[in-house]
């Protein structure tokens, strides 16, 4: 336009057309709009179009195409989308929270992941799709075709490399043991076989065995998923070298384990039992079926995180993705031990899939927890997923709180001691617990009380007895000034839990025991006298044995084996009992899946050499499923 006007002897176009000033203005406006439109349309042409190559410089074309590929496949939000400027390397979509400080290997990994996995599931994940190599991935919920890069470079976890990184053979390399321990270990293996055989005979495919009525139990904790005992038992069978039984369990997973269910599941239970059990068995065996089932199930859990804070709700429908809070949890809150017990498994889901979305979800939980103010440095058990604030000031290292603390120290260990944030959170939390909750009874027993808005409840649940093992584990890595104190605390708590067993008639411990009104490590309420084959006390014996090698822990473990045989073994399996304070207890007709996952596994490890599932290679999730120490520092990638 400007050029035409200035040409000597040539009137401008509008003038030549004989237009008046307002008409001229309108005409110019129209013309400039038309030109802008034409130029913009160039960007919409396919990359192959000759027009596009003619009018746009090479670099801009490449960038435009990389931008569109990235936006369909990456985790980037509109604020970080490609600006059109050339990038190096091209077409690589940076994950949303990738920090420049993230280690190179991780950043490369996550880039590939972002290419392969599509956008993080803010909404329910889309339908599944098979990719070359048998790997399974989520298709973007929008139904958009996968980016071209995705087809070129599917993510593949290097299993062989992982196995080479282990310091010990998973089932141990040293057969030599003292004959007594060897015989005791054999006995525990026999118990496992007995528990499995009966489950297989009477309840295969159901969630638990009912050993008195010789049938199966399904329950309503797993949202229609079946075979909780199969999944929970897999790694124990494998570790105990019960080969035939392991194959039976594996076959069930291959042929009958159906994930297309439609029911209300506990996010926490599905995670610790199913995802934990599948992940552990994959790492132990390298069998793809366990990995793909774990990843598929992991994706089904993601919609539970769609809350204003990203703190997941406790219950999720595995079919529809709808989620809500437990009816009993005050004011629609989420439970600390539930949303705080996802970290280990979710990092491994990211590790195996290359998809950072799982790691992002749990790192966000940590962010929310770090932001909220802690009363006296303590973490209450109920948090609103809407506001991110505490709903009730009830603090407990037993039920509702327990495994949150466990996952802090284990996150640090699992990160190969790189996740210093988790370590600090653990150290601070333990300091507050020591200061406010650890007490000594009149009879000299150390215990951890519960806290209700500043008032102490002098009670310990069986669940809280895991803390002896946890504190012992943490003590090994504590600062000099705390190490000895924490070792002593761990030993004292474990001893108190042992007392709760020895003071009963069956030599098994009650569900909860108290230190008030003259009672010392005994249950005072009828409703707290039961024992449901729980593992926490033998779990602590196992850690204390491994860390101190004091023979008393093996003695105490053997006392439990004898008591289980005497009071819990029935004709068709093992059963919980209703009252530990009578020598003729009635049975509850339930063989819990965690008896096979945890109680028997920890007992077996107690009588094994230290290199069987060595603590140098593995951390146990809260259901005793071993997860390997991970050399990838995910925290660096997902911090804001
Ligand atoms: C198990 O499912 C897990 O150990 C969980 O953390 C707590 N409860 C049971 C066993 O008691």
Boltz pocket constraint, residues with backbone or C-beta under 6 A from the ligand:
constraints:
  - pocket:
      binder: B
      contacts: [[A, 403], [A, 463], [A, 534], [A, 535], [A, 536], [A, 594], [A, 598], [A, 622], [A, 623]]
      max_distance: 6.0
